[in-house]
Amino acid sequence: MRVSIRQRNLELPAALRRDIDRRVRFAMSRLVGAGAVEVTVLDDNGPKGGLDKLCRISVPSGAGGPLCVEARSHEVMAAVADACHRAARVLARDRGRAREDRRS
């Protein structure tokens, strides 16, 4: 699996990028296979604070276009963890639907 991490309006130190990569690989490895996962982390408000850290995960879907999931939080890793959890749930549901369609 290829994981690309993009950042906007904030700096991601190398250690944080490794943690994001590890979290995404752990959550998506059995669902994505050899596909590409795009992770975008951005800070909406800049240094003002608040629920402004956004993590957007885009994963290729078997049904055509990519699946996109977003999560917001005060902290980058909390947003990443929430987005990974949501993306894994959506992918599992999407794969289940595809299996049901093939059976019918």
Contacts in CASP RR format, 6 or more apart in sequence:
PFRMAT RR
TARGET T0000
AUTHOR 0000-0000-0000
METHOD contacts of the structure
MODEL  1
MRVSIRQRNLELPAALRRDIDRRVRFAMSRLVGAGAVEVTVLDDNGPKGG
LDKLCRISVPSGAGGPLCVEARSHEVMAAVADACHRAARVLARDRGRARE
DRRS
1 25 0 8 1.000
1 28 0 8 1.000
1 29 0 8 1.000
1 32 0 8 1.000
1 33 0 8 1.000
1 34 0 8 1.000
1 35 0 8 1.000
1 36 0 8 1.000
1 37 0 8 1.000
2 35 0 8 1.000
2 36 0 8 1.000
2 37 0 8 1.000
3 21 0 8 1.000
3 24 0 8 1.000
3 25 0 8 1.000
3 36 0 8 1.000
3 37 0 8 1.000
3 39 0 8 1.000
4 36 0 8 1.000
4 37 0 8 1.000
4 38 0 8 1.000
4 39 0 8 1.000
5 12 0 8 1.000
5 17 0 8 1.000
5 20 0 8 1.000
5 21 0 8 1.000
5 39 0 8 1.000
5 40 0 8 1.000
5 41 0 8 1.000
6 38 0 8 1.000
6 39 0 8 1.000
6 40 0 8 1.000
6 41 0 8 1.000
7 40 0 8 1.000
7 41 0 8 1.000
7 42 0 8 1.000
8 40 0 8 1.000
8 41 0 8 1.000
8 42 0 8 1.000
8 43 0 8 1.000
9 42 0 8 1.000
9 43 0 8 1.000
9 44 0 8 1.000
9 46 0 8 1.000
10 41 0 8 1.000
10 42 0 8 1.000
10 43 0 8 1.000
10 46 0 8 1.000
10 53 0 8 1.000
10 76 0 8 1.000
12 20 0 8 1.000
12 41 0 8 1.000
12 76 0 8 1.000
16 76 0 8 1.000
16 77 0 8 1.000
19 77 0 8 1.000
20 39 0 8 1.000
20 41 0 8 1.000
20 76 0 8 1.000
20 77 0 8 1.000
20 80 0 8 1.000
23 77 0 8 1.000
23 80 0 8 1.000
23 81 0 8 1.000
23 84 0 8 1.000
24 37 0 8 1.000
24 39 0 8 1.000
24 57 0 8 1.000
24 80 0 8 1.000
24 84 0 8 1.000
26 84 0 8 1.000
27 84 0 8 1.000
27 85 0 8 1.000
27 87 0 8 1.000
27 88 0 8 1.000
28 37 0 8 1.000
28 59 0 8 1.000
28 84 0 8 1.000
28 87 0 8 1.000
28 88 0 8 1.000
28 91 0 8 1.000
31 59 0 8 1.000
31 88 0 8 1.000
31 91 0 8 1.000
31 92 0 8 1.000
31 95 0 8 1.000
32 59 0 8 1.000
32 60 0 8 1.000
32 91 0 8 1.000
35 60 0 8 1.000
36 60 0 8 1.000
37 57 0 8 1.000
37 58 0 8 1.000
37 59 0 8 1.000
38 57 0 8 1.000
38 58 0 8 1.000
38 59 0 8 1.000
39 55 0 8 1.000
39 56 0 8 1.000
39 57 0 8 1.000
39 80 0 8 1.000
39 83 0 8 1.000
40 54 0 8 1.000
40 55 0 8 1.000
40 56 0 8 1.000
40 57 0 8 1.000
40 58 0 8 1.000
41 53 0 8 1.000
41 54 0 8 1.000
41 55 0 8 1.000
41 56 0 8 1.000
41 76 0 8 1.000
41 79 0 8 1.000
41 80 0 8 1.000
42 53 0 8 1.000
42 54 0 8 1.000
42 56 0 8 1.000
43 52 0 8 1.000
43 53 0 8 1.000
43 54 0 8 1.000
44 52 0 8 1.000
44 53 0 8 1.000
44 54 0 8 1.000
45 52 0 8 1.000
46 52 0 8 1.000
49 74 0 8 1.000
50 74 0 8 1.000
51 72 0 8 1.000
51 73 0 8 1.000
51 74 0 8 1.000
52 72 0 8 1.000
52 74 0 8 1.000
53 72 0 8 1.000
53 73 0 8 1.000
53 74 0 8 1.000
53 75 0 8 1.000
53 76 0 8 1.000
53 78 0 8 1.000
53 79 0 8 1.000
54 70 0 8 1.000
54 71 0 8 1.000
54 72 0 8 1.000
54 79 0 8 1.000
55 70 0 8 1.000
55 71 0 8 1.000
55 72 0 8 1.000
55 73 0 8 1.000
55 76 0 8 1.000
55 79 0 8 1.000
55 80 0 8 1.000
55 82 0 8 1.000
55 83 0 8 1.000
56 68 0 8 1.000
56 69 0 8 1.000
56 70 0 8 1.000
56 83 0 8 1.000
57 68 0 8 1.000
57 69 0 8 1.000
57 70 0 8 1.000
57 83 0 8 1.000
57 84 0 8 1.000
57 86 0 8 1.000
57 87 0 8 1.000
58 66 0 8 1.000
58 67 0 8 1.000
58 68 0 8 1.000
59 66 0 8 1.000
59 67 0 8 1.000
59 69 0 8 1.000
59 87 0 8 1.000
59 91 0 8 1.000
60 66 0 8 1.000
60 67 0 8 1.000
61 67 0 8 1.000
61 91 0 8 1.000
61 94 0 8 1.000
62 94 0 8 1.000
62 98 0 8 1.000
63 94 0 8 1.000
63 97 0 8 1.000
63 98 0 8 1.000
67 87 0 8 1.000
67 90 0 8 1.000
67 91 0 8 1.000
67 94 0 8 1.000
69 83 0 8 1.000
69 86 0 8 1.000
69 87 0 8 1.000
69 90 0 8 1.000
70 83 0 8 1.000
71 79 0 8 1.000
71 80 0 8 1.000
71 82 0 8 1.000
71 83 0 8 1.000
71 86 0 8 1.000
72 79 0 8 1.000
73 79 0 8 1.000
73 82 0 8 1.000
END
